[in-house]
Amino acid sequence: MNHRDLTWRKAGKKGMKTSLRQGFTLVEVMFASTIALLLILVLFETFSVCQRIAADIKWRLAADALAYDLAWETFNRQTSWFGDSIREDVAEWAEVPAERTSVWYKGGTAYYMRSITPVGEPITHWMIRTNVQWPVPGGGSVRLPNDYVIERYRADRNLFRAGL
């Protein structure tokens, strides 16, 4: 038996030769590594973007809930309080209390706006507006795009509208 016969027997079928070369070349390994690294980087960036989007949604929901609560808290005061206290426009920006700020970015301060405007002469109703402004990473702040608006009538015909 010569060398050629041994090679054919190892291959399992007559007429086929096996290659002595096994594994990947350096170029193939580099190409596969580059693709794997690219996929890992894309995955990392996707997670970062999703985290920023989730944080933004969380902050907007918290601000929306706070503005809504403030509007209805003011609305639910007695009509006599409106008649006695609010004879002209009242508007304020105030810092959100500490127990209501745990959701926002710690790098700044969150504020709420509450405005009560009497309408008519004599006053027939009051317009209550609320909004919230909160800090974002990188500096600056964001505000809800629309104020919450509630009309408080003396005759208890009340109308709620989100975003005028």
C-alpha positions as CSV (number, residue, x, y, z in Angstrom):
1,M,0.0,0.0,0.0
2,N,1.3,3.4,-0.8
3,H,0.5,6.8,0.6
4,R,-2.2,7.5,-1.9
5,D,-4.2,4.4,-0.8
6,L,-4.1,5.4,2.8
7,T,-5.5,8.9,2.0
8,W,-8.4,7.4,0.1
9,R,-9.3,5.0,2.8
10,K,-9.4,7.7,5.4
11,A,-11.8,9.7,3.2
12,G,-14.2,6.8,3.3
13,K,-15.0,6.7,-0.4
14,K,-12.8,5.8,-3.2
15,G,-11.6,8.7,-5.3
16,M,-12.0,11.4,-2.6
17,K,-9.1,13.0,-0.8
18,T,-9.2,14.6,2.6
19,S,-7.6,17.9,3.3
20,L,-4.8,18.1,5.8
21,R,-5.9,21.7,6.6
22,Q,-8.4,22.1,9.5
23,G,-9.9,25.2,11.3
24,F,-10.2,28.8,10.1
25,T,-7.6,31.1,8.6
26,L,-6.6,34.3,10.4
27,V,-8.6,36.4,7.9
28,E,-11.8,34.4,8.6
29,V,-11.3,34.7,12.4
30,M,-10.8,38.5,12.1
31,F,-13.9,38.9,9.9
32,A,-16.0,36.8,12.3
33,S,-14.7,38.8,15.3
34,T,-15.4,42.1,13.6
35,I,-19.0,41.1,12.9
36,A,-19.4,39.9,16.6
37,L,-18.0,43.2,17.9
38,L,-20.3,45.2,15.6
39,L,-23.4,43.2,16.9
40,I,-22.4,43.8,20.5
41,L,-21.9,47.5,19.9
42,V,-25.3,47.7,18.2
43,L,-26.9,45.8,21.1
44,F,-25.3,48.1,23.6
45,E,-26.5,51.3,21.8
46,T,-30.0,49.8,21.5
47,F,-30.1,49.2,25.3
48,S,-28.9,52.8,25.9
49,V,-31.5,54.3,23.7
50,C,-34.3,52.2,25.2
51,Q,-33.2,53.2,28.7
52,R,-33.3,56.9,27.8
53,I,-36.8,56.5,26.2
54,A,-38.1,54.6,29.3
55,A,-36.7,57.3,31.6
56,D,-38.4,60.0,29.5
57,I,-41.7,58.2,29.6
58,K,-41.5,57.7,33.3
59,W,-40.7,61.4,33.9
60,R,-43.6,62.5,31.6
61,L,-46.1,60.2,33.3
62,A,-45.0,61.5,36.8
63,A,-45.3,65.1,35.6
64,D,-48.7,64.5,34.0
65,A,-50.0,62.8,37.2
66,L,-48.8,65.7,39.4
67,A,-50.3,68.4,37.1
68,Y,-53.6,66.5,37.1
69,D,-53.6,66.1,40.9
70,L,-52.8,69.8,41.4
71,A,-55.6,70.8,39.1
72,W,-58.2,68.7,40.8
73,E,-56.9,69.6,44.3
74,T,-57.5,73.2,43.5
75,F,-60.9,72.5,41.8
76,N,-62.2,70.6,44.9
77,R,-61.9,73.7,47.2
78,Q,-65.1,75.2,48.3
79,T,-66.7,77.8,46.0
80,S,-66.6,80.2,48.9
81,W,-62.8,79.9,49.0
82,F,-62.7,81.0,45.3
83,G,-65.1,83.8,45.9
84,D,-63.2,85.1,48.9
85,S,-59.6,84.5,47.8
86,I,-59.5,84.8,44.1
87,R,-60.6,88.2,42.9
88,E,-57.8,88.7,40.4
89,D,-55.3,86.5,38.5
90,V,-53.1,84.4,40.7
91,A,-50.2,82.4,39.3
92,E,-47.3,80.7,40.9
93,W,-44.3,78.5,40.1
94,A,-43.3,76.6,43.1
95,E,-40.8,73.8,43.9
96,V,-42.4,70.3,43.9
97,P,-42.3,69.0,47.5
98,A,-39.5,66.5,48.3
99,E,-41.9,63.6,48.8
100,R,-43.1,64.0,45.2
101,T,-39.8,64.3,43.4
102,S,-38.1,60.9,43.8
103,V,-38.9,59.9,40.2
104,W,-37.0,62.7,38.4
105,Y,-33.4,63.2,37.6
106,K,-31.5,64.2,40.7
107,G,-29.4,66.9,39.0
108,G,-32.0,69.6,39.3
109,T,-35.3,70.8,40.8
110,A,-38.8,70.1,39.6
111,Y,-41.4,72.9,39.7
112,Y,-45.1,73.1,39.3
113,M,-47.2,76.0,37.9
114,R,-50.7,76.7,39.2
115,S,-52.7,79.6,37.8
116,I,-56.3,80.7,38.8
117,T,-58.0,83.3,36.6
118,P,-61.4,84.8,37.5
119,V,-63.6,85.2,34.4
120,G,-66.5,87.6,34.0
121,E,-67.7,90.7,35.8
122,P,-69.1,89.8,38.2
123,I,-67.0,86.6,38.4
124,T,-69.0,83.7,37.0
125,H,-66.2,81.1,37.0
126,W,-62.5,80.6,37.4
127,M,-60.0,79.0,35.0
128,I,-57.5,76.7,36.8
129,R,-54.3,75.9,34.9
130,T,-51.5,73.6,36.0
131,N,-48.2,72.4,34.5
132,V,-45.0,70.7,35.7
133,Q,-41.4,71.3,34.7
134,W,-38.7,68.8,35.6
135,P,-34.9,68.5,35.1
136,V,-33.2,66.3,32.5
137,P,-29.6,64.9,32.3
138,G,-27.2,67.2,30.5
139,G,-28.8,70.3,32.0
140,G,-32.0,72.1,31.2
141,S,-35.5,71.1,31.9
142,V,-38.7,69.9,30.1
143,R,-42.2,71.0,30.6
144,L,-45.5,69.3,29.7
145,P,-46.6,70.4,26.2
146,N,-50.1,71.4,27.4
147,D,-51.5,72.8,30.6
148,Y,-54.3,71.1,32.5
149,V,-57.3,73.4,32.4
150,I,-60.4,73.2,34.6
151,E,-63.2,75.7,34.7
152,R,-64.7,76.1,38.2
153,Y,-68.2,77.6,38.0
154,R,-70.2,79.0,40.9
155,A,-73.3,77.1,39.8
156,D,-71.5,73.8,39.9
157,R,-71.5,73.3,36.2
158,N,-67.9,72.3,35.8
159,L,-66.0,71.4,32.7
160,F,-62.7,69.7,32.5
161,R,-60.4,70.0,29.5
162,A,-56.9,68.6,29.1
163,G,-54.7,70.9,27.1
164,L,-56.1,74.1,25.7
